Each structure stands twice: as structure tokens, then as C-alpha cells.
Amino acid sequence: MNHVMDDAQRKTFMDEKQRLKQIAIVFIVYLVLAAFLPAADDEVYYWCWSKDLQWSYYDHPPMTAVLIRLATAVLGDSIFAFRVPACIASAFALYVISRLTCSRPLIWGVLLTPVFTFLAVLMTPDSPLLMCWAAYLWWLVELHQRMTLSTDGLPENPPSAHLRWWLIGGLILGCGILSKYTMGLAVPVAFVSLLLTRQPWQHWLKGYIVHGVVAFVVASPILIYNVQQNFEPLLFQWRHSAQKTPNALISIVEFIGIQILAFGTLPFYLFPWVVSRFTRLSQNPKLRVCACLYALPLAFFLYKSTQTRLEGNWALVCFVSFWPLAAVWYESVRESKFWRRSTASAFLPPFIAVILVFIHLIWPFSFVPIKPDRFHRAFALNSATREVARLIRERGDSLPVYTDSYQMTAWLRFQKLPAQQIDGLTRPSHFTRPPRRLTDVDRAYVVTNRQLPYEFADGFGPPVLLASVPIEVRGTPDGVLNVRLYTKQKANDRDSVENGKVDQ
């Protein structure tokens, strides 16, 4: 018996060693991609957050800014450096999926999806969220396995006796909420999963409350920030998520289509299978947790997509928990050539999307419209804003710089200009807390692709056009960045027109 156990332990050890080697190779590939891909608008925006650490931010919680600050402090202030935490987070999430999923073919399919290829290296709030959701999934699976009944009807390892275990869960949950508000869905879902254990509530309720209190304390910076801001950031997020869609059918089709491009058709094809076998799956601790963390959030997002237009990344966390369930289904049908081929074809949409994106990065497709080409547009914006920064610095007068959007403000700050976003022109952001207005100063540069409306430059004379820097995407002009000098008029000069080259 001991010899058999030793062999089993040796096999487990070898499997884990092989898994870690594979994840290490994937991590190295992520680092290469991180150095190659251009910075996205939002990545540059979050980089700006890291230069001004706060309790939280208008758009999202603070974890992204903290991780970028740590990475750039150690590795230097570069695009590659601030993407290293995203590479670690994606590799860890993939490790958890691999650890919980017994089917190797499915793991290779997951690895070749957009989320775990080029999107895996982009540093956004989804990166730490994905890592924390995966860690919470792993933690909750271990918790349920500890709660498995022994033959005498008592828990083998009563969780109530393991306060440290609940503290770990609370820490993970709190860090997830500090990453993105979506992590809050784990709170009710975990509670439902514990109800499904059919254990007496005395065995787990106290620990569940403790882990909730720990999570609340860890995530308290969000509350502190919102108290300081009269809860306007949370209200902004609430209004954003509660906007009604004029066409529910288009909204839900668009939502499902984006998810299929991200992960393939399998998560939606098997959704009815998981729901119909929910009770049976719940008899296994691991599958119980995975079914709850997959089916319940996905059902919520499917419902929400009939009410409002969801952003494509909102449901990302659902699919981390899906693959162990898919492995159970796949093992039951893999003897059939038809189902093996059907499963492989389910990954075709994301796999084709990944291949096309990488080809387009190297040899751009002429038929792809300029506007939605975010990768090459990022190259163009980086080049154009660098030229704008050079032109302004050459003037040597250290005037403030204003723009009309948070994206352009972030790009100009990335180019080391003291840019500010003019409040009211476009959607509010971290840069408009407190509100910034051109009328706060007497002279300033304004970088936009249009002249400011009169009400935003009240009291200023006609702006002087200093330069027009073209934005060239794949060699094709796609707008310009105009650099204008605005000067506030004196009271006795309000009716006179300034001499010189004036932009009408």
C-alpha cells in the first residue's frame, strides 16, 4: 500500500513539475510580447495613476496603480516594466486553470485564446482581477474539499477551527475588490456554494463572516476615497452599468459574440449542460465551486446584457471556473471522433482571431478600417504625442498644457508634459478630480484636433495655431493634433483682435 501511495505521490510531483515548466515557458513568451506590443490608451492612463497614488480612483480601485508603481520602481519606467505584473497575473491564472483541469487538450485550447495571448500582457484592472479570481477559486475549492464529510458524518477538517484559512480567503477577496468591483460577485456566489455543501451552518458561517470582514478591511481604501469624493466615483460606475439599451436583442448578441471571440463557443454551448446537471456536479467539491463561480455570474451577465450594453471584458472572470467543468464533459465524450472534432472547432473563432491579430501587427491588412485598428493607432499616437511634446519643450516657456480627453492627457503625460484634461468636454476621469478648466490660468497650450467651444475659453483671445502634427496610422493620415496657444485678454483689450497668425 505504501509503495502504491509513493508511486501516486511521485506521479503528482512529476505532473506538478511539468506544469510549472510549461507555465514558466508561457511566462517568458508573455515577457517577449510585453516588450513588442504597443501601449494601449488605458495602459498609459493607469501608468499616470501610478505617478499619483491615492486611496482609489474615479474609474477603478487602486490595485492596478500600486502594481505598476512597484514594477516601475524595480524595473525602470518603461512599457515593458509596467506590464510585468500583467504577465505574472496571466501566468498564475493559467496555472490555476491547468491545476484544476484534468484535460490537456482543453488547456492548450485555452492557452491559444486572445485572453491568454496578446491580451494577457496588457496591464489593466482585469489583470489583477483575473489573478485574484483564480486565487479565490483555488482557495474555495480547497475549502470545500476540507469540508468533505468523512465516514462518521463529521468534517474531516472543520473549517471553523482554521481561522488562518478564512483570513487567507478574506485577503484574496479584498485584494480582488481592490482590483475591480467585479470581484464583489464572488461574495454571494461563495455563500451559495457553501449552502450547497449541506453542512450545518455552524461549521462555516462564522468563518465566512470573518473572511468577509477581512475583505472589507483590505478593500476599505475604496470606501475612504469615495467618502472624500461624496461617493461620486461609485455613483458614476453605477450609472454606467445601469444605462438602458435601446435594443436588447442586439445587445445580448453583441455580448455573446465578443465572448465567443475571446474563448470560443464551448462556454455557451455547455452552459445548459452545466445548469441541467448542477445538482449532480455539486456532489463533487471542486465541481461544485466551479459550477457556482461559472454559471451564476454568467447568468447574471447574460441577464444584464438584455438591460444594458456590457463591455466585453466584464464577464471575463466567469470563464476561469468553466474549464474544469468542460474537462468533465470532454472526458465523457472524447471517445467519439465527432465530439473531439466539435470541441476542436469550438476554439476556432478565438484561435483565428489570435492568428489574424499577430499577422496584422507584422503585415497590416489594408482592408481593416483605420478607426478600430487600436494596435497601429497606439503606435501612431505614441509617435504624434512625442512630436507634440518635443515642439512644446523647444519653446522653453513651461506653460501648462490642456487637452480635451483623458486618453490624450495620459499620452502627453507619458511624454513628460504636465497635461490636464479640461472638465466638461468629454467624460470625466481621474484627471478631472478636482475639475480642471482653461480659465484657471492666463496662458496655456491646448492640444486637440478641434478648436475649443467658446464657453470653455471665455475671456481668452483668438488662439494662435503653433503647429499641426498629423496622426498617421499605417501610413494613412487619420486626423491631426493641433497645438494652440491661448492667452487671456486683459479687460481693456477684450474688443481688440490679436495680431499675428490666428486660428479662426
N, C-alpha and C positions, 0 to 999 in steps of 0.2 A: 504493500500500500504506500509506504514511504517512498519507494522507488518510483511509483506511478506519479505521486504528488511532486516529486523532484522533477520528473520529466515535464509535467504540466507547468511548473513554475519556470523551468528553463525555456519552454516554448513561449510563455508570456513575456519573459525577459527579452528573448530574441525578437519577438514581434514589436515590443516597445522600442528596442534599439533600432530596428529597421524603420519604424515610424519616425523616430527623431531624426535619423539620417535624411529621410525624404523631406521632412519639414525644413531641415537646415538647407537643403538644396533649393527648395522653393523660396526660402528667405533670401538667399543670395541672388536669385533671379529677381526678386522684388527690389532689392537694392540697386540692381542694374537698371531696372525700369524707372526707379525713382530718380536716377541721375539723367535719364534720357527724356522722359515726358515733360512737356512744358507745364508751367504753373497755371492752375486754373484760377479764375477770378476769386472764387470763395476761399481758396487756399491762401491767397495773398491777403485777403480780408482777415482771416484768422491769424495770420502772421502779425498783422497790425495789432490785434488783440494782445498778443504775447508781449508787445512792447509797452503795454499799459495794463498790467494785471489788475483785475478787480474781483470783487466777490462773485459777480456773474456779469452777463452781458445782455444787451437788448434782444438779440436774436436767439441766443442759445446759452446753456450753462457754461461754466468756465474751464472744464477739463481739457478741451482742445487747446486753449491758450496756454495752460500750465504745461502740457506735454511739449508743445512747440518751444516754449521758453527753456525747458530743461534740455531738450535736444540741441537747440542752437547754442546754449551756454557751454555744452560739452564738445559739440562737433563743429561749431562755427555757424555764422549767419548765412545760410545758403538754402536753396530749394531742396537740395538733397538732404541736408541736415534736418529740416523740419518735417521731412517725410519719413524719417526713420521710425518714429512711433507708429505710423500707419502700417509700415511693413511688419513691425513686431505684432501689432494687433491682428492683422490679417493672418499671419502665420499661426498665431495662437488659436484663432477661431477655427482655422483649418485643422489644427492639431486636435481640438476637442471633437470636431465632426468626425475625424478619422478614428479617434479613440472609441467613440460611441457607435460607429457604423461598421458592421462586420463585412460589408461587401466592398471589395477593392474596385470593381468596375464603376460603381457609383461614385467613389471618391475621385477617380480620375475624371469622371464627367463633371463633378462639382468644380474641380481644380481648373477646368478649361472654360468656365463661365466668366462673363465680364466682371462680376463682383470679385472674383479671386484671380484676376489677371491685371489689366490696366487700372481698374478702379480700386484695386487693393492697395495701391501706393499713394492715392490721393489723401491728403491729411484734412479730413473734415470731421464734424462731430459723429458721423457714422462709424469712424474708425474705432475710437474708444468705446462707443456703444456696442459695436459688434463684439469686441473683446470682452466687455463686461457681461453681455447677454450670454455668450458662450461659457464664461466662467460660472455664471449663475446657473446655467443649465447643468453643467458638470457638478456643481455643488448640490443642486437639488436632487439630481439622480443619486448621488452618494447618500444624501439624507434619507431618501425613500428606501434605498437598499438597507440602510441601518434600521429602518422601521419595519422591515420584513418580519413577519411572525415566525417564531420558532415552533417546534412541535408541541410545546407546552402552552402555547397560546399567549406568550408574553413576548414583547420586543426583545430581540437579541441584544441590541444596544440602545436602551431607552434614550432618545434624543434630549429629553428634559434634563438628563444627567450630564449632558455635554454642552455646557454653556459656551465654551470656546467655539464649538462648531457653529452655533447660532450667531455668534459675534462675527465669524468669518463671512457668513451669508449676508449679514447686515452691512458689512463693509463693502462687499461686492455690489450689493443693491444700491447703496448710497453713491458709490463711485459711478455706477451706471446712470443714475439720475443726474449726477454732476456732468455727465457726458451729453445726454439728450433726454428730453422729457418723455420720450417713447418708453424708456426703461420703466416708467411707472406702471405700465401694463403688467409687468411681472408680479406686482403686489397681489391683485385679485386672482391672477392665474395660479400663482403658487398656493394661495389659500384653497382654491378649488381642488388642486391636485392633492393637497393634504386631506381634504374631506373625502376624496375617493380612496384613501388608504383604508377607510373603515376602522381606523384606530380610535380608541377613546380620546376625546379632545384633550383630556388632561395630559396625555402623553406628548402633545406638540403645541398646544395653543400658547402656553406661557413662553416657549422658545420662539414661536412665530412673532409674538408681540415684542419680545426682546430684540429680535433681528429687525423688526420694523422701526423700533425706537433708535437703534444704532444707525440704520439707514437715514432716518430723519436728521439725526445729529450730523452725520457726514455730509448730507446734502443741504444743511442749514445755510451755507453761503448764498444759495439761491433766494431763500426767504429774506435774508438780511438785505440783499441787493434790491429786491422788489419792495421791501418796506421803504428803503431810501428813495425809490423811484415811484412811490404811490401805486405800486402794482401795475404800472403801465406796460412793462415787458410781458408779463403773464397775460394781461388783457389783450395785447397785440397778438400773441400766439393763439389765444382763444378765438379771437375774431377771424384770424387767418384760417384756422381749422374748421370754423363754423360757417364759412361762406357757402351759400347755396349754389348748386349747379343748375343751370337752366335746362340741361338735358341729361337725365340720369343714365340713359342707355349709353350715350357717347362716353360719359364719364367712367362707367364701370368697364366698358370695352377698352378704353384707353388705359385704365389701371391694370387690367389683366394682361393686355398686350405688352406693357412695359415689364411686368414681372416675368412673362414668358421669354422676353429677350434677355432678361437677367439670369434666369435659372432654368428655362425650358418649360415644357408642358407638363412634366411629371407632377410637380406640386399641386397643380389644379386638377389633373386627371385623377390623382389619388385622393383628393380631398373628400369626395363622397365615400370612398372606401374607408378612410380613417374614421369618419363620422359614424358610419354604419357599424363599425367594429370597435367603437370607443370603449364599450364595457369590457369586451374581451381583451383589448390592448391594455386596459387599466389594471389587469391582473398581474402584469409584469411591472416592477418598479421603474425600470428605465423607460419602457414604452409609455407608461402612464404619464411620466413627466414630459416626455417628448410630445405626446398627443395633446396635452394641455397647452404647452408653450408654442405649439404649431397651430392647432385647429382653432383655439379660442381667439388668439389675436388676429388670425387670418379672417375668421368670420366677422370680427369687428371691423376690419379694414374693408372687407367686401361690402358690408353694410354702409360704412362711411362713404365709399366710392359712389353710392347711389344718392348721397346727400350733397357731396362737395367734390371738387376735383382734387384728388390726392397727388402729392408729389411722389415720383416713382420710388424714392428711397424710404418712404415711411414704413413700408411693410417688410423691410429688409430682414429684421430680426426673426420673423416667423420661420424663415426657411433654414435657419441654423438647426432648429429642432426637427426638421422634416426628414432628414436623410436617414437617421436610424430607423424610422418607420418605413421609409421606402425600401430599406435593406431587407426588412422582414417580408414585405410584399415580393420583392425581387427573388428572394430565396425560394419562395413558394411557386414561382413561375419560370425560373431560369432554365428548367429542363426543356421548355418549349422554345423552338427556334423563332417562332413568331413573336413571342414576348421579349426575347433577347433583342431582336431587331427593332421592335417597337420601343423598347427602353433606350436603345442607342439613338434612334431617330428623335426621341424626346429632347435630347441635348443638341440637336442640330441648330435650332434658332440661336441660342447663345454662342455656340461654337462658331457658326458662320459669322455672327456679329463680331466676335473677337478677331477672327482672321481678317475680315474686311477693314476693321479699325487699324490693325497693325500695317496692313498693306497701304492703307490711305495715309498713314503717318509718313511712310517712306516714299511712296509714289502716289501723290494725291489724285483722286478721281475727279476728272473735270466736271462730271455730271452732278457732283454733290454741291448743293447750294452753299453760298458763302456764309450766310447768316447762321445756320445751325452748325457750322463746322467749328466747334468750340476749341478743338486742339490747335488747329492752324491759326485761329483767331487769337488764341493766347500768345502764340509766337509773335503775331503782328502787334498786339497791344504792348507786349514787353518791349519790342523794338521802338514803337512810336512813343511810348511814355519815357523811354530812356532818352530819346532825342529831345522831347519837350523839356525834361529835367536839365539836359545839357544847355539848351538855349536860355533857360531861365537863370541858371547858375552863371552863365557867361555875362549876364547883365550886372551881377555883383551888388544888387541893392537889397537883398534879403527881405523882400516884401512877402506878406502872406499869400498863399495860393488857395483858390477856391474852385470847386467843381460841382457838378450837378447830380452825382450819384455816388453810392458807397463803393461801387466797383472801381470807378475812376479815381476816387480818393485813395483807395487801397493801393492801386497801381502806382500812383505818384508818390505815396509814402514809401512804397517798396523801392522807388528810385531816389529815396532820401530827400524828398521835398516835404515841407511842412503843410501838407494839403488838408483842407477842411471841406466837408460836404455842406452845401447850402441847404438849410432846412426848408422843406415845403415843395421843392421841385420834383423830387421822386420819393420813393418810400423811405420812411425813417430807418435809422440804423444806429449802431454804436457811435458813429461819428456825429450824430445829431443829439447826443445826450451829454451835456446840455445843448440846446439848439444853437447852431452857428448861422450867422447871416452876414452878407457882404456889407451891410450898413453898420456893422460893428467896427469897421476900420475906415480909414480915409483913402488909402490906396491899396490895390491888390491886383494880382494876376488872376484871371479866370480862364480855366481850361475846359472848354466844352466843344461840342460840334454844332452849337447854335448860339445865337445871342440871347442873353438873359431877358425874360419878360420885364417890362418897365417896373412893375411893382417890387421886383427883387433888387432893383438898382436905383431906387428912388433917391434923389439927391446927388446922383453921380452924373458927370458929363458923358457925352458920347464916348464909347470905348475906343481905344486905339488898337487896331489889329497889328500885332507884332510878328506873328508867324502862323503858318498853317502847315501842320505836319500830317501827311497822308497816312492812313491806316491801310496797308497793303496785305491782303490775305491771299496767299498762294499766287502772289504777283499781280493780283487784281485789286484796284482801289476800292475800298469799302468805307468811305467817309474820311473825314479829316478831324484832327484835333486843333482847334483854333486857340491860340494864346492871345488873350486880350488884356490890356492894361486899363483898369477902371480907376478913375480919380474923382474923389468927391468934390463937388463945386462949392466955392465959397458963396455966402449969401448974396453978395453984390455981383456975382458972376453967373447966377443961375440962368439969366436970359441971353448970355453970350454963347457963341459956338467956338469950341476949341480949335485952334489952328493945327495943321498937320494932317497926317493920314488918318482918317476916321472911318471906322466900320459902321456903315449905316444900317 
